[in-house]
Amino acid sequence: SEIHFRVKGCAIMFIGRTQELKLLSEAFAVGRSATLVYGKRRVGKTTLIKLALEKQPKPYVYYECLKATMRENIDGLTQELVRLKIMPFSTTFPTMQDVFAYLNTLPQQFVIVIDEYPYLKALTSPASVDSAFQAIIDNHLSNINLVLSGSHISMMRDMLQEGNALYGRFDSVIQLKELSYLLASDFYASKDAYDRIGFHAVFGGSPFVLEQLRDGESLRDNIIRTILSENNPVHLYAAHLLMSGYSISANAERILSVLGNGKRRYIELENRLDAKKTGALSKQLNSLLALDMIRKSFPINKPDDSKKARYEINDNLMRFFFSYVYKNQSALQMLGAEAFYDQYIEPTLTNYIARRFEELCRDYFSRLARQGKLPGVRNIGSYYYDDPATKSNGEFDVALDYGDTYTICEAKYFKKPMEPDDIHREVGQIRSIKGIEVSQIGFISANGFKQREDGYLYYTGDDLYTV
């Protein structure tokens, strides 16, 4: 779904977000409301909010907070009210509550957006800021639809926790996430399924990043022009913007570098980082988890086994940056973008994409389940096996849990159609594992199949991009 609109004379293509836009529109349609919108930087929060504002008839105020004192932000909001002629002249309000109390005296209704809300807490007690807005929501929204928005995910989530002054105060909460692989592909719609998978594996689903891509260029050329060019907005985003403004340990970049394109157990991270068993690493990981910069995952059949837990980077672009660029920046400077790509990226890029393809396939089956096309499925994930008979262990790429049985699908990012020998080899491995009841075996091949034998499920790259 695409929406086209204009902001200050510029045409903007707005892809997806239909449910979030509906929630905001419904919030603005009533007499009073309080809405929380949050998500990481450059995920499209401001664009979403501004589109919702343009689509409704009420006068609105959009104020982006300063990393400054509450006094400076009260004055800044007041100046914006004067500029918009909501106030006839400037005055000094003692508190933020007084600003909203004044607005309550006016006959018209307003939408008030306070963006980058966590900035209010930079030089003021966080608890006092939340307490002030609790009073505003409870007492001064008679003619106001209030939106609080922010990028510091852990701070915004704290406002939803019992014990916080703002707990239970929001009529609706929107966590804006990256675009799905399917929606992201609209930014490179001319590519075939094989290339779309590669683009998503490298660039992810941030609208800001996707807008920098050129559909007419190859994946190689887009990587060189954006991620490997130090002055390009995508390079700057990957190198700095995800970190800026967050109070996290300086060791975070080392953790992300070790994670790279893989999944790591806690003990592996501890050994690779030479982190003594002080609990410091656990705290650092928890900080990154709270910011959605990494995730902690379990195999579908070992949901409570801490030894099987794996940490991995949550964002595809960050994952690519820390896999290839972060630790090789001196080589990038010396060789230049094109030679660096050929030496450091090209040899392993297909394998890099293949790992991300597995995740994309799980997302595909999740989409089918939400559409009601997988009746009876209880969960979707990877499946861990440890077979003493063959002295082997590993994970199957995609497992669909139907309670007593599983459907196991293997994902293959091959440049050519999958051969029958590849299928037989995978079937043999799956059938050799004891302790798992497999009802069906399937294959997802990015470039299709040379031959399809009866008895198996077959999915191609084109299937993944069929709505």
QUIRA-V757575 format. One record per backbone hydrogen bond with DSSP energy under -1.0 kcal/mol. CO is the residue of the C=O (numbers start at 0). NH is the residue of the N-H. If there is no record, write none. Layout:
{{CO NH} {CO NH}}
This chain:
{{0 15} {2 13} {4 11} {6 9} {9 6} {11 4} {13 2} {16 20} {17 21} {18 22} {19 23} {20 24} {21 25} {22 26} {23 27} {32 145} {33 170} {33 171} {34 147} {35 173} {36 149} {37 175} {39 42} {41 207} {43 47} {44 48} {45 49} {46 50} {47 51} {48 52} {49 53} {50 54} {52 55} {58 110} {60 112} {62 114} {65 67} {68 72} {69 73} {70 74} {71 75} {72 76} {73 77} {74 78} {75 79} {76 80} {77 81} {78 82} {79 83} {80 85} {80 86} {81 84} {94 98} {95 99} {96 100} {97 101} {98 102} {99 103} {101 104} {102 105} {109 144} {110 60} {111 146} {112 62} {113 148} {114 64} {115 118} {116 119} {117 120} {118 121} {124 128} {125 129} {126 130} {127 131} {128 132} {129 133} {130 134} {131 135} {132 136} {133 137} {134 138} {135 139} {140 143} {142 109} {143 32} {144 111} {145 34} {146 113} {147 36} {148 116} {149 38} {150 152} {151 155} {152 156} {153 157} {156 159} {157 160} {160 163} {163 166} {165 168} {171 35} {173 37} {179 183} {180 184} {182 185} {183 186} {184 187} {187 190} {191 195} {192 196} {193 197} {194 198} {195 199} {196 200} {197 201} {198 202} {199 203} {204 178} {205 209} {206 210} {208 211} {209 212} {213 216} {217 221} {218 222} {219 223} {220 224} {221 225} {222 227} {225 228} {228 231} {231 235} {232 236} {233 237} {234 238} {235 239} {235 240} {236 241} {239 242} {239 243} {242 245} {245 247} {248 251} {250 254} {251 255} {252 256} {253 257} {254 258} {255 259} {258 261} {263 310} {264 268} {265 269} {266 270} {267 271} {268 272} {269 274} {275 277} {278 282} {279 283} {280 284} {281 285} {282 286} {283 287} {284 288} {285 289} {286 290} {287 292} {287 293} {288 291} {292 313} {294 311} {296 309} {298 301} {301 304} {304 307} {309 296} {310 263} {311 294} {314 318} {315 319} {316 320} {317 321} {318 322} {319 323} {320 324} {320 325} {324 327} {327 331} {328 332} {329 333} {330 334} {331 335} {335 339} {336 340} {337 341} {338 342} {339 343} {340 344} {340 345} {344 347} {344 348} {347 351} {348 352} {349 353} {350 354} {351 355} {352 356} {353 357} {355 359} {356 360} {357 361} {358 362} {359 363} {360 364} {361 365} {362 366} {363 367} {364 368} {365 369} {366 370} {367 372} {368 371} {373 376} {378 400} {380 398} {381 299} {382 395} {384 393} {386 390} {386 391} {391 386} {393 384} {395 382} {397 408} {398 380} {399 406} {400 377} {401 403} {404 401} {405 438} {405 439} {406 399} {407 441} {408 397} {409 443} {411 413} {411 445} {417 449} {418 422} {419 423} {420 424} {421 425} {422 426} {423 427} {424 428} {425 429} {426 430} {427 431} {429 432} {436 405} {439 407} {440 456} {441 409} {442 458} {443 411} {444 447} {447 417} {456 442} {458 444} {459 463} {462 465}}
